[in-house]
Amino acid sequence: LQEVNAPFKENFLNDLDNVKNYSSEMQKALNMGIYGTDLGYLSIYKQNSLALKYLSTIEKLTSDLGLEGAFDKDFMSRFEKNSTNKDSMMAIVSDAFKKSDNFLKSNDRKNISALILVGGWIESLYIACEINRENSNPKIMERIGEQKETLNTIIEILKQYNKKNAYDDLITDMSELKTYFDKIEMDYDFVQPKTDAAKKTTTLMHKTSVKIDSNTLNFINQKIASIREKVTA
């Protein structure tokens, strides 16, 4: 987003009023992921007052899901104090979601963690497609195309935790989305990653080229918008 200088669009976000419609654990978890992505989007554009409103909505969902510890008063205080620093805001939000993820996994609630992940992915792809639809950009198109492999993983995760067939409809929708992603051609060139022992970081240097035609991209755009509408309704 920063590289292509896409303008901020509030209408890309999931409406805050929708939260009152989410009654099931599945709806709440998926939309916690969606609102979390929206919060990240707002943080990138330093939409501080709106970000705090979305944060309040996420806090409600975390409470409903029994995750109050991740978004506690200390978190809220840190977020507000760093509201003028985009990188700090993103780091603080990421830490809170990691904390939630660790809590869910250690308490045998991996299915909820998976749904939050899936919701975040749906919203990220939706926003990317909407940005590209309004202002087509090769870098955004490439990032969309790179989701081909991620989608395969998303479907496998949903199947793994699909107890009592609760996720059947979502798996069907994701599988239909996959038929369009399968038409994307990807070339992968391996380049040795760079490791910084002092900073304990590894930077991936590989190069991926994506070939995606406008027709396929249009179908992906329509399908992810449809999936997202179902999840957020």
N, C-alpha and C positions, 0 to 999 in steps of 0.2 A: 504493500500500500504506500509506504513512504517513497519507494523508488519511482513509482509511476505517478505520484502526485494526484491520486484520485481524490476528488472533493468529498467531504463528509456528507452523508445522507442519512438523516434520522429515520426515514421511512424504511430503511433496510432492517431496522431493529424489530424484535418481537415486542409487541405492545405490552406495557406494564399491566394494563387492566386484564390481560388474558390469564394472569396467575390465579385469579379466583375460580377459573374453570378447571383447574388441575386437581382432581380428587384422588386418582390412583397413584400408587408408589411409582409406577412406570412413567406416568405423565410428569410427575414432579421431578424425577431423576433426569429424564430426557431434557426437560425445559430448564433445569438447573445448568445443564451443559450449554444450552442455547443462550440463556441469559449470561452465562460466564463468558462466552465468546463475544456477546454484545458489549459486556463490560470491558473486555480487552480492546475492542474496536473503539469504544468511547475514550479509553485511556490513550490510545494512539493519537487521537485528535484533541486531547486535553479538554474534553467536554465534561468538566469537573462536576458541575451541579447535577447534570443528567446522570453521570456515573454514580453519584451517591444515591440517586433514586433506584438505579438498577441494583446497586449493592444492597439496598434495603430489601428489595424483592428476593434477591439471592439468599439473604439472611433468613427470610421467611421460609423458603424452601429447605434450607439446611436444617432449620428447626423442625420442620415437618418430617424430615428424613433422619432426625436424630444426630445431626452433625454440628451442633452448636459450637463445639470447641474450635472448629477451624475458622469460623468467622465471629470470634468473640469481641469483647470491647477493646482488647489490645489491638486486634487487627483493624477495627474501625478507626481507632486513634492513629495508628501508623498510616493508614490509607489517607486520612484527611490531612495529616501533617505533610505528606509527600504528594499532595494533589497537583502541585505545579511541576513535578518531575515525572515525565512520562515513563522513563525507564524504571524508576523506583516503583511507580504504580503497577506496572506490568509484573515486576518481580514479586511484589507483595501479594498480588492476586494469584500468581502462579504458585507461590508457597502455600497459600490457603487451600488451593485445590489439591496440591500434593498431600497436604495434611489430611484432607478429607479422604483422598484415595487410600492412603496408608491405614487410616482408621477403618474404612470399610473392608479392606482386604484382611486386616488382622482380626476382624470380627465376623468373618465368614459371610460377608455381604458383597462379594465380588460382582454379583449381578447388577447391583445398584451402581457400583463404580463403572462397570461396562456401559451402562445406559447413559451416565453422565458424559463419558467419553464419546459415545455415538452422537448424543445431542450436540456436543461441541463441534464435532466433525460436520454434521449436517449444516449447522449455521455457518461455519467457515466456508464450506463449499458454496452455499447459497449466496453469501455476500460476494465471494470471488466471482461467481457467475453473473451476478447483478452488475458489478463494477465493469466486467468485461462486456456485458451486453450494452451498457451505456457508452463506454469508451474502450473499444477493442484494443488490447495491448498484448504483445507477444509474451511478456514476462508473466502476466496473469494467466494467459492461456497455457503456458508451460506448467505453471503451478497447479492449474486445474488438472491437466493431463497426468501429472505425477501422482494424482490420487488413485490411479488405476490399481496399484498394488495395495494401497491402504484400504480400499473398498473391499478387496478380497479378505483382508484381515477382519474388517468390521463385520462382514457377513458370518465368518467363522466364529467370532466372539458371540454374536447374537444367537447362533445355533447352539453354542456350548451352554449358554445359560437359559435356554428356552424351556423352562419348566412349565408344564401344563399348557404348552402351546400358546403362551401369552404373547409371544413376539412374532407369531406366524405372519400377520399382515405386514409388519415392518420388514421382516425378512423377504417376503415376496416383493415388496416395493424396492428394496435394496438390490435384489437379484435382477429385477427389471432394469434398474439403473446400470447394473453391471453389463448388461447386453450392449449398452451404448459405449461404455468404457472399453469393452473388449475390442472395439473397432479402432482404438487409438494405438498407433505404432510408437514404440519407445526403443531408443538405442542407448545403451549404457557403456560408457568408457571408464574403466577403472583407473584411478590415479591414487598413488599412495597417500594415505592421510597424514596430516602433520600433527605431531604430539608435542605438547609443551609440558614437560615433567614438573616444572616449578609451579605452574598454574593448575596442573592436573586437568588439562583440557585436550581434547582431540578434535581437530577440524577436518571434516570430510572434504576431499578435494575432487571427488569423482564428477564426471560430466554426464548429464542426461539430456538427450534431445527428444522432443515430443513432436509427433506428427498427428495433427487433429484437424479434420475438415470442418467447415462452418456448419454443415448439416448435422454432424454428430454433436458438435458443441451446442447447437440449438436444442437438440433432443435432451441432452444432459441438463441444460438450463431449465427446460420445462419440467423434467422429471424431478429434479431436486426441489424445485419450487412447489411441486405437488406434494412431495413427501413432507417438506417443511410445513406446509399449510395444514396437513393432517395432524402433525405432531403438536403444533402450536395452537390449534383451534380451541 
